Amino acid sequence: MEVDEIIPVPDDPYPEPDDCRLWIGNIDLKITEYTILKLLQKYGGLKRFDFIYHKSGPDKGKSRGYCFCSYSNKEEAAMAMKKIHGKFAMSKKLIVKWAHADPVNEVRKSQNSKSKDVVETSDTSINSKIKEIEAKLLVMEKTKKDFSTSPNLEAIPGSSPLSAINMTKSKTSQNSQPYTKSHKYSSSKS
């Protein structure tokens, strides 16, 4: 399942259902309304265009990253969808969907079109996964001694000269006197 199949179409501000209406999402926030409008006009006559902005909060007046548009006819809308979907605009890949399509039917259509590919590749993908796991197990078996622990302790905890206990003992033996700061001033009396 691709990322754009997961992204739901937000509520359309235009309440009337329109079979020529598209949702364009994943728009880079640096792209202006004018730029998107000019891009969409290349593929036919627009009846309506709604570039969505934040209405409140800290991002008030900034783009929400999507818009809606209605074309004069369904052929123009389909052509725009085909040409724009997946194209990069600045740093993001645009996603175009029908604004008023039933999300359940859209998912079923995409699953049905891919089901033939899944049946053919499922056997090969399962076999390849099994082979990958077997290869990992072999590598683990070969490097087993590198990761095994010995039940016999070679050193008693705290016996190392670098252990924290030994470090505090050595510091106290070196500095039996507290630190004092002495200043020598030369005073010249005239």
Backbone as a ProteinNet text record, in pm:
[ID]
protein_1_A
[PRIMARY]
MEVDEIIPVPDDPYPEPDDCRLWIGNIDLKITEYTILKLLQKYGGLKRFDFIYHKSGPDKGKSRGYCFCSYSNKEEAAMAMKKIHGKFAMSKKLIVKWAHADPVNEVRKSQNSKSKDVVETSDTSINSKIKEIEAKLLVMEKTKKDFSTSPNLEAIPGSSPLSAINMTKSKTSQNSQPYTKSHKYSSSKS
[TERTIARY]
85	0	90.1	65.5	145.9	100.2	187.4	158.2	37.3	24.7	-87.4	-221.6	-222.9	-348.7	-396.1	-304.7	-337.9	-391.4	-342.1	-379.2	-526.4	-607.3	-748.1	-767.1	-872.9	-906.7	-981.1	-932.9	-1002.4	-1138.6	-1216.6	-1349.1	-1336	-1422.7	-1424.5	-1506	-1453.3	-1530.2	-1650.3	-1649.7	-1759.5	-1857.8	-1974.2	-2062.3	-2127.8	-2144	-2215.5	-2125.3	-2174.2	-2093.5	-2068.7	-1948.1	-1909.1	-1817.6	-1856.9	-1776.5	-1653.1	-1635.9	-1518.4	-1424.2	-1441.7	-1365	-1248.7	-1130.1	-1008.1	-955.2	-887	-811.9	-664.4	-587	-442.3	-377.5	-299.6	-239.3	-88.9	-30.5	114.3	184.9	121	178	281.4	397.5	502.8	451.1	479.2	425.7	483.6	590.7	650.2	581.2	501	431.6	311	295.6	186.3	58.3	-50.7	-181.1	-176.2	-112.1	-101.3	-28.7	78.7	156.3	71.4	-0.9	-86.5	-199.2	-257.4	-364.6	-316.2	-200.2	-145.2	-115.4	-67	-39.9	-169.3	-274.5	-401.8	-470.5	-453.1	-516.2	-457.2	-341.6	-280.6	-363	-443.3	-512.6	-661.7	-708.6	-848.2	-903	-1029.2	-1094.9	-1140.5	-1104.4	-1144.7	-1276.5	-1368.9	-1494.4	-1478.7	-1400.4	-1384.5	-1246.3	-1184	-1053.6	-1051.9	-1018.8	-1013.9	-878	-795	-664.8	-688.2	-657.4	-696	-584	-625.5	-534.2	-576.5	-482.3	-514.9	-595.9	-704.2	-790.6	-755.9	-688.1	-653.5	-526.9	-480.8	-362.2	-233.9	-122	6.6	35.4	-29.6	-8.2	-117.3	-191.7	-300.8	-250.6	-320.4	-284.9	-186.5	-132.8	-38.5	-113	-54	-114.6	-123.7	-230.4	-245.6	-179.2	-135.3	-66.6	-157.3	-280.1	-369.2	-470.1	-533.7	-636.2	-738.2	-848.8	-952.3	-974.1	-1006.8	-1041.4	-1146	-1229.7	-1332.5	-1307.1	-1307.3	-1289.3	-1424.9	-1423.7	-1546.9	-1609.5	-1525.3	-1578.4	-1487	-1537.1	-1465.3	-1338.6	-1337	-1219.1	-1100.1	-1126.5	-1020	-968.2	-1060	-1021.7	-936.2	-977.2	-901.5	-762.8	-755.1	-626	-534.7	-589.6	-510.2	-462.2	-550.1	-512.5	-398.2	-409.2	-307.2	-172.6	-176.6	-52.5	14	-64.8	-8.8	27.7	-49.4	-25.5	116	189.3	323.7	433.9	397.2	498	555.8	683.8	747.4	723.2	682.8	669.2	751.4	862.5	962.6	1018.8	995.6	1057.7	959.4	834.5	733.4	665	624.2	551.8	401.8	340.2	198.4	112.4	4.4	-93	-225.6	-285.4	-412.9	-514.8	-631.7	-741.5	-872.6	-973.1	-1106.9	-1155.2	-1209.5	-1250	-1368.7	-1459.8	-1582.2	-1594.2	-1483.5	-1487.5	-1509.3	-1576.5	-1599.1	-1466.9	-1411.4	-1280.7	-1278.1	-1389.2	-1393.2	-1380.2	-1453.1	-1445.7	-1308.6	-1246.8	-1112.8	-1011.8	-1019.8	-927.2	-953.1	-1080.8	-1113.1	-1060.3	-1076.4	-1027	-876.6	-804.2	-658.2	-616.5	-691.4	-656.8	-685.2	-796.8	-829.9	-728.1	-682.5	-585	-450.7	-420.2	-291.9	-299.5	-420.9	-434.3	-366.1	-368.6	-302.2	-151.6	-94.9	48.7	85.3	-1	27.7	29.2	-65.8	-71.3	55.3	101.7	220.5	346.6	356.5	479.3	478.4	362.9	357.2	445.8	445.1	529	676.5	714.7	856	897.5	808.7	845.6	857.6	771.5	781.3	910.8	942.7	1066.8	1189.3	1185.6	1300.7	1315.3	1204.6	1211.6	1267.4	1226.8	1279	1429.5	1474.8	1618.1	1695.1	1638.8	1703.5	1718	1613.3	1616.9	1719.4	1722.8	1820.8	1963.5	1987	2120.3	2157.8	2064	2090.7	2122.2	2049.9	2076.2	2215.6	2258.4	2394.5	2499.6	2479.8	2574.1	2577.6	2461.1	2455.4	2526.8	2512.6	2579.6	2731.1	2778.1	2922.7	2981.6	2905.3	2956.9	2909.3	2861.6	2806.8	2910.1	3034.9	3137.3	3169	3147.6	3173.4	3074.7	2956.9	2853.3	2820.5	2893.5	2865.7	2932.1	2873.6	2929.2	2979.6	3082.2	3141.5	3078.4	3049.6	2994.9	3102.2	3229.8	3338.5	3378.4	3381.6	3424.7	3576	3634.8	3779.2	3831.1	3751.2	3793.8	3681.4	3718.3	3620.5	3575.7	3447.2	3399.8	3464.3	3512.9	3575.8	3725	3781.5	3924.8	4009.4	3949	4022.3	4072.3	4195.4	4244	4163.7	4085.1	4004.6	3862.6	3826.7	3690.5	3668.1	3544.3	3508.6	3553.3	3547.9	3587.8	3736.7	3817.6	3961.6	3998.5	3922.2	3951.2	3930.7	3826.8	3803.2	3908.6	3954.8	4059.9	4188.7	4224.4	4349.7	4344.7	4228.6	4217	4232.6	4174.4	4183.5	4324.5	4395.6	4531.9	4625.9	4601.2	4687	4665.3	4544.4	4510.8	4460.8	4550.9	4506.8	4469.3	4518.8	4488.8	4382.6	4293	4195	4263.5	4199.9	4255.2	4246.7	4356.9	4357.1	4423.1	4374.9	4428.7	4505.2	4627.5	4705.5	4749.6	4745.3	4787.2	4905.2	5002.2	5115.2	5110.6	5102.3	5101.3	5229.7	5280.6	5399	5350.4	5380.7	5338.1	5462	5453	5566.1	5525.3	5597.7	5566.2	5662.8	5613.9	5700.9	5704.6
-116.8	0	123.8	211.6	332.1	437.8	533.6	639	719.9	751.6	835.2	764.4	630.9	559.3	574.1	596.2	607.7	746	849.2	987.1	1010.5	1045.1	1071.7	1212.1	1227.5	1358.8	1436.3	1555.7	1636.2	1683	1736.5	1788.6	1903	1897.7	1999.7	2120	2242.3	2359.8	2386.8	2327	2343.2	2229	2254.6	2148.2	2061.6	2115	2039	1933.5	1810.4	1706.9	1744	1719.9	1756.8	1646.6	1582.2	1470.6	1517.6	1648.7	1704.8	1772.9	1745.3	1814.3	1727.5	1790.5	1721.3	1779.5	1695.6	1738.9	1724.3	1828.2	1824.8	1843.6	1744.9	1748.4	1737	1747.4	1740.2	1854.9	1970.7	2089.4	2151.3	2177.7	2242.7	2378	2409.8	2533.1	2659.5	2647.8	2764.4	2797	2704.1	2725.2	2815.3	2913.1	3009	2960.7	3023.8	2995.7	3022	3129.3	3166.7	3057.6	3003.2	2900.6	2775.9	2731.6	2612.9	2641.6	2759.7	2797.6	2791.2	2846.7	2843.8	2700.5	2616.5	2476.2	2404.5	2425.1	2357.2	2407.9	2534.7	2590.8	2534.7	2474.8	2414.8	2298.8	2235.8	2113.4	2133.6	2256.6	2281.7	2400.6	2429.8	2543.5	2510.9	2595.6	2574.9	2646.8	2575.7	2635.2	2694.3	2627.2	2669.7	2626.2	2711.1	2681.1	2728.3	2637.6	2670.6	2629	2728.3	2706.2	2724.3	2622.9	2621.8	2678.2	2771.7	2837	2805.1	2817.2	2807.4	2930.2	2909.1	3021.1	3078.1	3000.2	3048.4	2979	3020.2	2959.8	3024.7	2963.5	3025.3	3028.5	2940.8	2936.7	3010.7	3097.1	3170.1	3241.8	3219.7	3283.2	3203.3	3094.7	3011.4	2896.9	2844.9	2735	2609.1	2533	2404.3	2292	2321.2	2220.3	2142.6	2191	2126.5	2226.4	2185.2	2269.4	2181.8	2242.9	2176.4	2256.5	2185.8	2256	2177	2248.5	2186.2	2225.8	2125.9	2149.9	2155.6	2204.1	2218	2082.9	1982.8	1849.2	1742.6	1621.2	1511.9	1472.4	1485.4	1449.5	1539.1	1669.4	1762.4	1731.2	1699.2	1666.3	1538.5	1439.1	1313.7	1336.4	1421.4	1452.8	1523.9	1620.6	1693.2	1596.3	1508.2	1410.1	1321.7	1276	1188.3	1260.2	1385.1	1459.8	1512.2	1549.7	1614.6	1515	1407.2	1311.1	1252.6	1263.3	1207.8	1300.9	1417.3	1514.5	1587.9	1619.8	1696.4	1844.3	1911.3	2056.7	2104.5	2168	2206.8	2076.7	2050.9	1934.9	1821.5	1836.1	1735	1681.4	1554.8	1490.7	1516.9	1577.2	1610.6	1484.1	1487.9	1377.9	1434.3	1369.5	1416.7	1303.3	1336.8	1239.8	1308.2	1225.5	1279.8	1329.8	1450.1	1512.5	1443.2	1391.6	1333.9	1185.2	1117.3	972.7	901.1	786.2	705.1	637.6	665.6	610.7	458.6	394.6	248.3	189.5	246.7	197.2	221	333.6	363.3	259.4	222.4	122.3	-12.8	-48.4	-176.9	-182	-71.5	-67.2	-88.3	-19.6	-32.1	-172	-233	-367.8	-469.4	-452.3	-545.2	-537.9	-418.9	-404.8	-464	-466.9	-520.2	-666.8	-722.7	-859.2	-961.1	-941.9	-1034.5	-1034.4	-916	-906.3	-969.7	-952.4	-1006.8	-1158	-1220.9	-1365.9	-1419.8	-1354	-1401	-1382.4	-1273.7	-1245.5	-1298	-1344.9	-1388.2	-1510.1	-1606.3	-1725	-1688.2	-1600.6	-1563	-1478.8	-1393.2	-1310.4	-1393.6	-1492.6	-1580.3	-1659.2	-1715.3	-1791.6	-1704	-1581.4	-1493	-1454	-1435.2	-1403.3	-1520.8	-1641.4	-1759.9	-1771	-1747.1	-1753.3	-1646.6	-1527	-1419.6	-1459.1	-1516.8	-1557.5	-1668.6	-1765.4	-1873.7	-1819.7	-1722.4	-1663.2	-1590.5	-1520.2	-1451.6	-1551.6	-1663.8	-1766.6	-1825.4	-1846.4	-1896.4	-1798.3	-1672.4	-1570.1	-1568.2	-1579.2	-1580.1	-1702.1	-1815	-1937.5	-1923.7	-1862.2	-1844.8	-1746.7	-1646.2	-1544.5	-1566.5	-1685.1	-1715.4	-1692.9	-1735.2	-1722.8	-1576.7	-1487.1	-1345.6	-1285.8	-1342.9	-1286.8	-1372	-1479.5	-1563.8	-1505.8	-1533.6	-1487.1	-1606.7	-1585.3	-1691.6	-1690.8	-1810.7	-1813.7	-1784.6	-1799	-1774.4	-1627	-1562.7	-1424.4	-1420.6	-1342.7	-1332.5	-1232	-1135	-1034.7	-1010.4	-982.5	-951.9	-807.2	-783.8	-647.1	-552.4	-438.8	-339.1	-357.7	-465.6	-490.1	-415.6	-362.9	-289.8	-157.9	-117.5	11.8	129.4	105.8	212.8	217.7	128.6	128.5	253	289.9	412.3	404.9	288.1	272.9	303.5	247.2	269.5	413.2	477.3	615.3	707.8	687.9	774.7	751.7	627.7	599.3	670.5	665.8	727.3	878.6	939.3	1084.1	1129.6	1057.8	1100.3	1081.7	980.7	960.7	1067.2	1115.4	1216.5	1353.1	1386.4	1518.9	1504.2	1496.3	1485.9	1622.1	1728.2	1863.5	1926	2004.9	2072.9	2178.1	2213.3	2309.3	2449	2517.5	2656.6	2739.6	2857.8	2945.8	3056.4	3071.7	3177.3	3277.2	3401.2	3507.8	3578.7	3606	3683.5	3818.2	3917.8	4053.4	4121.7	4190.5	4272.1	4413.1	4458.8	4595.7	4684.5	4788.2	4882.5	5006.4	5024.5	5142.1	5252.2	5365.1	5476.1	5574.2
0	0	0	-91.7	-105.3	-6.4	19.2	115.6	73.7	-54.1	-98.5	-87.2	-76.4	-56.7	87.1	178.5	319.7	353.4	285.8	317.8	284.3	385.3	358.4	302.2	223.8	169.1	277.7	314.5	416.3	366.7	458.7	423	324.3	224	119.3	167.2	152.8	193.9	102.5	-16.3	-111.5	-86.3	-30.2	17.9	-90.7	-211.4	-314.4	-378.5	-392.9	-459.1	-606	-648.9	-784.7	-837	-944.9	-996.8	-1075	-1089.1	-1158	-1059.4	-932.1	-827.6	-781.1	-773.6	-731.7	-601.6	-527.7	-409.7	-443.6	-423.5	-446.8	-311.1	-269.1	-137.1	-140.6	-22.8	-4.1	-76.1	-75.2	-139.7	-46	-98.2	-19.4	29.4	154.1	213.5	151.6	75.4	9.9	-123.1	-173.5	-301.5	-277.8	-364	-348.5	-416.6	-380.1	-440.1	-590.8	-630	-770.6	-851.4	-795.5	-865.6	-890.3	-788.6	-803.9	-902.3	-894.9	-986.2	-1131.3	-1159.7	-1296.1	-1340.9	-1249.6	-1282.8	-1320.8	-1243.8	-1268.7	-1395.9	-1429.8	-1549.2	-1678	-1671.9	-1792	-1846.3	-1761.4	-1801.7	-1827.5	-1827.5	-1859.5	-1783.8	-1813.3	-1750.3	-1608.8	-1516.7	-1377.9	-1350.1	-1285.1	-1240.4	-1101.2	-1019.8	-880.6	-831.5	-748.4	-692.1	-546.9	-455.8	-313.3	-256.6	-230.4	-167.9	-18.4	61.5	202.4	291.2	378	472.3	616.4	709.2	851.8	889.6	964.7	1003.3	1139.6	1223.2	1356.2	1404	1520	1578.9	1531	1565.7	1531.1	1381	1304.5	1159.9	1082.5	1148.6	1084.9	959.7	848.4	722.2	638.5	693.4	617.9	550.4	445.1	369.6	454.6	431.8	498.7	419.3	298.3	218.6	125.2	104.8	7.9	-45.7	-156.1	-216.3	-287.9	-329.2	-407.2	-534.4	-642.3	-765.8	-842.9	-915.8	-999.7	-1143.8	-1232.1	-1375.5	-1444.7	-1567.5	-1646	-1677.3	-1702.3	-1730.4	-1669.1	-1666.1	-1599.1	-1675.2	-1807	-1886	-1850.7	-1838.1	-1799.7	-1659.4	-1569.4	-1432.2	-1430	-1508.1	-1513.4	-1573	-1677	-1738.9	-1638.7	-1565.8	-1465.4	-1357	-1314.5	-1211.9	-1261	-1382.3	-1440.1	-1454	-1497.2	-1523.1	-1395.8	-1296.3	-1177.4	-1068.2	-1051.9	-944.2	-952.7	-843.2	-837.2	-883.8	-936.7	-981.8	-860.9	-867.9	-760.6	-782.7	-675.6	-674.8	-556.5	-586.7	-485.5	-426.8	-299.4	-236	-209.1	-251	-219.4	-344.2	-334.4	-443.4	-425.2	-525.9	-517.4	-521.7	-446.6	-444.3	-491.2	-590.1	-644.7	-634.7	-578.4	-563.6	-598.4	-625	-644	-509.4	-505.7	-380.1	-315.5	-396.3	-341.5	-369.9	-385	-409.1	-276.7	-284.2	-165.7	-128.7	-11.1	24.3	27.9	65.9	71.9	-68.2	-165.5	-302.8	-363.4	-331.5	-384.1	-337.5	-209.7	-156	-220.8	-239.1	-303	-446	-520.7	-658.9	-661.9	-573.4	-573.4	-529.7	-436.7	-392.7	-502.8	-574.8	-683.7	-795.8	-828	-936.4	-897.1	-769.5	-724.8	-685.2	-670.6	-620	-710.3	-842.2	-932.9	-910.7	-891.2	-865.9	-732.3	-633.5	-500.9	-504.2	-576.8	-585.8	-651.3	-757	-825.8	-743.8	-671.8	-598.3	-455.8	-406	-266.5	-242.5	-336.1	-318.1	-320.2	-412.8	-420.9	-301.7	-254.2	-140.1	-13	3.5	120.7	115.9	-0.9	-13.9	8.6	-42	-22	124.2	194.5	336.8	416.4	380.2	447.9	427	305.5	276.7	354	365.2	441.7	588.6	645.8	786.5	807.8	715	725.9	717.6	631.3	619.6	748.4	809.1	935.5	1045.7	1047.9	1148.6	1132.1	1008.6	984.4	1033.7	1006.2	1052.3	1204.6	1268	1413.4	1471.2	1406.9	1452.8	1442.2	1334.4	1315.7	1416.3	1454.3	1546.4	1689.3	1719.4	1851.4	1961.6	1939.1	2042.2	2074.2	1977.4	2001.4	2100.8	2109.9	2194	2316.3	2338.5	2453.3	2577.1	2693.2	2819.9	2898.1	2974.3	3054.3	3192.7	3249.5	3385	3490.8	3454.2	3548.2	3542.5	3658.6	3664.1	3669.3	3582.6	3579	3680.8	3717.1	3813.9	3912.4	4033.1	4135.9	4115.4	4120.8	4101.8	4202.6	4153.8	4238.7	4254.4	4196.4	4212.9	4109.6	4008.6	3906.7	3962.9	3927.1	3976.2	3920.7	3816.7	3758	3813.2	3905.9	3959.1	4044	4061.6	4134.3	4279.8	4338.8	4479.4	4495	4406.3	4414.6	4379.1	4293.6	4256.1	4376.3	4455.1	4570.5	4677	4693.6	4791.7	4753.7	4626.5	4584.3	4596.6	4573.1	4584.3	4728.1	4820.5	4959.9	5014.1	4965.5	5014	4959.1	4841.1	4781.8	4847.1	4875	4927.9	5071.1	5163.8	5302.1	5357.5	5298.9	5343.4	5252.4	5308.4	5223.4	5136.6	5031.3	4936.6	4995.2	4987	5029.8	4922.2	4909.3	4807.5	4878.5	4841.9	4906.4	4802	4838.5	4748.4	4811.6	4734.2	4782.4	4712.5	4795.4	4741.4	4781	4689.7	4724.2	4748.7	4857.1	4887	4890.3	4824.5	4823.5	4903.2	5007.9	5092.2	5058.6	5028.7	4995	5107.2
[MASK]
++++++++++++++++++++++++++++++++++++++++++++++++++++++++++++++++++++++++++++++++++++++++++++++++++++++++++++++++++++++++++++++++++++++++++++++++++++++++++++++++++++++++++++++++++++++++++++++

